[in-house]
Amino acid sequence: MDQPRPTSYERPLAWTLWLVLGGAVLLAVYWVRAALLPFFLAFVIAYVFAPWVDMLERRARLPRPLGTAAVFLLLGLIGTLLMVGLMPVVERQVVQLLEKLPAALARIKEQGLPFLSQLAGDTAVPETARAWLDTLADSLKGLAPTLFQKTTGALMWAAAGTLQAVVWILSAAIIPVLVFYLMMDFRQVTPWLRARIPLTPRTLLDARLPRIDRMLGEFLRGQLLVGVILSVLYAVGLSVAGVDAAVAIGIIAGLGNMVPYLGFVIGITLSLLISLVTHFDLLHLVYVVIVFGVVQLLEGFVISPKVVGDRVGLHPVAIIFALFVGGEAFGFVGILLGVPAAICIKAFLEPLPSPVDTGNGTEPPVGC
């Protein structure tokens, strides 16, 4: 039996209650944003790989718990193989970098101090150990009265850092558990949320959910694949350019690209600093710039259009705006959420196309 239409008085009241509830939820999320990070990461991982569980259940006729366990074990096996294969290479490159640091610092002292002396003009740069000690003694005058206070502050900072490390370890340990349960029950998320939305907003949301799900899924899965491809390209390019720890930097720059521009900024900064310290010449800095420039061109004109396509279609200005607003509002969690939230808003605000013919005149249901 059809439900009665809401009256003109009930419709604004439903929207008002819905907006108030949404604002209260956002405020609560802001207050507990740090505690939500492991749940957010687990939800994203489950969202990306839940279609694999659906496929096993639909095509292989596996029960949902067994299919979830199979996907979970496959992801664990892939992660273990990557760790076993990459960790020795990364460790060897980092050790080689540390072995080069003393000679690099000596070269900087020999070539850099005369350059600093020229820049300083009349200000003398100490050239002997005694001169350095005299300068240090002058700078330490008056420090004794506040030494105890500084030491106490350092100890408190160390204790707080230790506690924070324990919290991070516990958060990392709980993420796999959350991923398993979320993947197993992911199909229940959409019906559960839909049943708790008032009728008028629900009617509007039902028309938008398929597009939001499609665009968000394509973005997350595409960015993961693009990150893997970029990691390989960066690692190979930086190795050819003679940058130490090239594999580690390549992984950071490639996978960091899942948050737009973050991987590029971190990767090129680390590469330039390491090249400057270890080689201390302009040529290797040029090599680094060329590697990142070429890879970014490939990513922008070849890789992302082929992998993600133009169906997400966020303007670069919109991406930067979303990152800044998300970071300012929610910190690191906001940076992670900024672009997906912008995609959802874009999908919600765009006009709907004509219905896709799937045999009954309606769009396909939401994938989750």
C-alpha positions in Angstrom: 0.0 0.0 0.0 1.4 3.4 -1.0 2.5 5.7 1.9 0.6 9.0 2.1 2.4 12.0 0.7 3.8 14.4 3.3 1.8 17.6 3.7 3.2 21.0 2.9 3.6 21.5 6.7 5.4 18.2 7.3 7.9 18.5 4.4 9.8 21.6 5.8 9.6 20.2 9.3 11.3 16.9 8.0 14.0 18.8 6.2 14.6 21.0 9.3 15.0 17.9 11.6 17.2 16.3 9.0 19.5 19.3 8.8 19.7 19.7 12.6 20.6 16.0 12.9 23.2 16.2 10.2 24.8 19.3 11.9 24.9 17.5 15.3 26.5 14.4 13.7 29.2 16.6 12.0 29.9 18.4 15.3 30.3 15.0 17.1 32.6 13.8 14.3 34.8 16.9 14.7 35.1 16.4 18.5 36.2 12.7 18.1 38.0 13.1 14.8 41.3 11.6 16.1 39.7 8.5 17.4 37.8 7.9 14.1 41.0 7.5 12.0 41.3 3.7 12.3 37.5 3.3 11.6 37.8 5.6 8.6 40.8 3.7 7.1 39.1 0.3 7.8 35.9 1.6 6.1 37.8 2.8 3.0 39.7 -0.6 2.7 36.4 -2.5 3.1 34.7 -0.2 0.5 37.4 -0.7 -2.1 37.6 -4.5 -1.7 34.0 -5.4 -0.8 33.1 -5.9 -4.5 35.6 -8.8 -4.6 33.6 -10.5 -1.8 30.3 -9.8 -3.8 31.9 -11.4 -6.9 32.9 -14.5 -5.0 29.5 -14.8 -3.5 27.7 -14.2 -6.8 29.9 -16.2 -9.2 31.6 -18.8 -7.1 28.6 -19.3 -4.8 30.8 -18.9 -1.7 29.1 -18.0 1.6 29.6 -14.4 2.6 31.9 -15.2 5.6 34.0 -17.6 3.5 34.4 -15.2 0.6 35.3 -12.4 3.1 38.0 -14.7 4.6 39.3 -15.6 1.2 39.7 -11.9 0.2 41.1 -11.0 3.5 43.8 -13.8 3.3 44.6 -12.7 -0.3 45.2 -9.1 0.7 47.3 -10.3 3.6 49.3 -12.6 1.3 49.9 -9.7 -1.2 51.0 -7.4 1.6 53.3 -10.0 3.1 54.9 -10.7 -0.3 55.4 -7.0 -0.9 57.0 -6.5 2.5 59.3 -9.5 2.1 60.3 -8.4 -1.4 60.7 -4.7 -0.8 61.9 -4.4 2.8 65.5 -5.8 2.1 65.9 -3.4 -0.8 64.7 -0.5 1.2 66.9 -1.4 4.2 69.9 -1.8 2.0 69.4 1.6 0.4 68.8 3.3 3.7 72.0 1.7 5.2 74.0 2.9 2.1 72.6 6.4 2.6 73.6 6.5 6.2 77.1 5.3 5.4 77.5 8.2 2.9 76.3 10.8 5.4 79.6 11.4 7.2 81.5 12.0 3.9 78.6 14.2 2.7 78.6 16.3 5.8 82.4 16.7 5.6 82.0 17.9 2.0 79.4 20.4 3.0 81.7 21.7 5.7 84.6 22.0 3.3 82.6 23.6 0.4 79.7 25.1 2.3 81.4 27.0 5.1 83.5 29.2 2.8 80.3 30.0 0.9 78.6 30.9 4.1 81.6 33.1 5.1 81.1 35.1 1.8 77.4 35.5 2.5 78.0 36.5 6.1 80.3 39.4 5.1 81.7 40.9 8.3 80.2 38.2 10.4 82.9 35.6 11.0 82.0 32.0 10.6 83.9 29.8 13.2 86.6 27.7 11.5 88.1 25.7 14.4 86.6 23.5 17.1 87.7 26.0 19.9 85.9 28.8 18.1 82.8 26.6 17.8 83.0 25.9 21.5 83.4 29.5 22.4 80.4 30.4 20.3 78.4 27.7 21.9 79.4 28.8 25.4 78.3 32.4 24.6 74.9 31.1 23.4 74.4 29.0 26.6 74.8 31.9 29.0 71.7 32.5 31.0 70.4 29.0 30.2 71.1 27.5 33.6 68.1 29.1 35.4 65.7 27.5 32.9 67.5 24.2 32.4 65.4 22.3 34.9 62.2 23.6 33.4 63.3 22.6 29.9 64.3 19.2 31.1 60.9 18.6 32.8 59.1 19.7 29.6 61.2 17.4 27.5 60.4 14.4 29.8 56.7 15.3 29.7 56.9 15.5 25.9 58.6 12.1 25.7 56.0 10.5 27.9 53.2 12.0 25.8 54.9 10.8 22.7 55.2 7.3 24.1 51.5 7.2 25.0 50.7 8.4 21.5 52.8 5.7 20.0 50.9 3.1 22.1 47.6 4.5 20.8 48.8 4.3 17.2 50.0 0.7 17.6 46.6 -0.3 19.1 44.8 1.6 16.3 46.9 -0.2 13.7 46.2 -3.6 15.3 42.4 -3.0 15.3 42.2 -2.0 11.6 42.4 -5.6 10.2 39.6 -6.7 12.6 37.4 -3.8 11.5 38.1 -4.5 7.8 37.1 -8.1 8.1 33.7 -7.4 9.7 33.0 -4.4 7.5 33.7 -6.4 4.3 31.4 -9.2 5.5 28.5 -6.9 6.3 29.0 -4.2 3.8 25.9 -4.9 1.8 23.9 -4.0 4.9 25.3 -0.5 5.2 23.1 1.2 2.6 19.8 -0.4 3.7 20.7 0.4 7.3 21.3 4.1 6.5 18.4 4.4 4.2 15.9 3.1 6.8 17.0 5.9 9.2 16.6 8.8 6.7 13.2 10.6 6.7 11.0 10.0 3.7 11.5 13.3 1.8 15.4 13.3 1.9 15.3 9.6 1.2 13.5 10.1 -2.0 16.1 12.6 -3.2 19.0 10.5 -1.9 17.8 7.3 -3.7 18.1 9.0 -7.0 21.7 10.1 -6.2 23.2 7.1 -4.4 24.0 5.0 -7.5 26.0 7.9 -9.0 27.8 8.7 -5.7 28.7 5.0 -5.2 30.0 4.7 -8.8 32.1 7.9 -8.8 33.5 7.3 -5.3 34.3 3.7 -6.0 36.0 4.5 -9.3 38.1 7.2 -7.6 39.3 5.1 -4.7 40.1 2.0 -6.7 41.6 4.0 -9.5 43.8 6.1 -7.1 45.1 2.8 -5.5 46.0 1.4 -8.9 47.5 4.7 -10.0 49.5 4.9 -6.7 51.0 1.4 -7.4 52.0 2.4 -11.0 53.5 5.7 -9.9 55.5 3.9 -7.1 57.2 1.7 -9.7 57.9 4.7 -12.1 59.3 6.9 -9.3 61.4 4.1 -7.9 62.9 3.2 -11.3 63.4 6.9 -12.3 65.1 7.9 -9.1 67.3 4.8 -9.2 68.5 5.8 -12.7 69.0 9.4 -11.4 71.3 8.1 -8.7 69.1 9.1 -5.7 69.8 7.0 -2.6 66.8 5.3 -1.0 65.1 5.5 -4.4 62.7 2.6 -3.7 61.5 3.9 -0.3 61.0 7.4 -1.8 59.2 6.0 -4.8 56.8 4.1 -2.6 56.1 7.1 -0.4 55.6 9.4 -3.5 53.5 6.9 -5.4 51.1 5.7 -2.7 51.0 9.2 -1.2 49.5 10.3 -4.5 46.2 8.7 -3.3 45.8 12.1 -1.5 46.3 14.4 -4.5 49.6 16.3 -4.6 50.7 15.0 -1.2 52.9 12.2 -2.6 54.5 14.6 -5.2 55.4 17.2 -2.6 56.8 14.7 -0.1 58.7 12.7 -2.7 60.4 15.6 -4.5 61.3 17.3 -1.2 63.0 14.1 0.1 64.7 13.5 -3.2 66.1 17.0 -3.5 67.4 17.0 0.1 69.0 13.6 -0.2 70.6 14.5 -3.6 71.9 17.8 -2.2 73.4 16.1 0.8 75.0 13.1 -0.9 76.0 14.6 -4.3 76.2 18.3 -3.5 75.9 19.4 -7.1 73.3 20.9 -9.4 73.2 18.1 -12.0 71.5 15.5 -9.7 69.0 18.1 -8.6 68.1 18.6 -12.3 67.8 14.8 -12.6 65.3 14.7 -9.8 63.2 17.5 -11.2 63.2 15.7 -14.6 62.1 12.4 -13.1 59.2 14.0 -11.2 58.2 16.2 -14.1 58.1 13.3 -16.5 56.2 11.0 -14.1 53.7 13.8 -13.4 53.1 14.4 -17.1 52.5 10.6 -17.6 50.2 10.6 -14.6 48.1 13.6 -15.8 47.9 12.8 -19.5 48.1 9.0 -19.7 47.8 7.0 -16.4 44.9 8.7 -14.7 42.8 9.2 -17.8 43.2 5.5 -18.7 42.7 4.1 -15.1 40.3 6.5 -13.5 38.9 8.2 -16.7 37.0 11.4 -16.9 33.9 10.2 -15.0 35.1 11.7 -11.7 36.0 15.0 -13.3 37.0 17.3 -10.3 38.7 20.5 -11.3 42.2 20.9 -9.8 41.1 24.1 -8.0 38.2 22.1 -6.4 40.7 19.4 -5.3 43.0 21.9 -3.7 40.1 23.7 -2.0 38.8 20.4 -0.7 42.2 19.4 0.7 42.7 22.8 2.5 39.2 22.9 3.9 39.3 19.3 5.1 42.8 19.7 6.6 41.7 22.9 8.4 38.5 21.4 9.8 39.6 17.8 10.7 43.4 17.7 10.4 44.9 14.6 8.7 41.6 12.8 8.7 40.1 15.9 6.9 42.9 15.7 4.2 42.0 12.0 3.6 38.3 12.9 3.5 38.4 16.1 1.5 38.5 14.8 -2.1 36.0 11.9 -1.5 33.6 14.4 0.2 34.0 16.8 -2.8 33.2 13.9 -5.2 30.0 13.1 -3.2 29.0 16.8 -3.3 29.6 17.0 -7.0 27.6 13.8 -7.7 24.8 15.1 -5.5 24.6 18.6 -7.1 24.9 17.5 -10.8 21.6 17.1 -12.7 20.5 13.6 -13.1 20.7 12.0 -16.6 17.9 10.0 -18.1 17.3 6.7 -16.5 19.4 3.8 -17.6 17.5 0.9 -19.2 18.2 -2.2 -17.1 15.0 -4.1 -18.1 12.7 -2.4 -15.6 13.4 1.3 -16.5 15.5 2.1 -13.4 19.2 2.6 -12.7 21.2 -0.3 -11.3 21.2 -0.5 -7.5 24.1 0.8 -5.4 27.1 -1.6 -5.5 27.5 -1.8 -1.7 
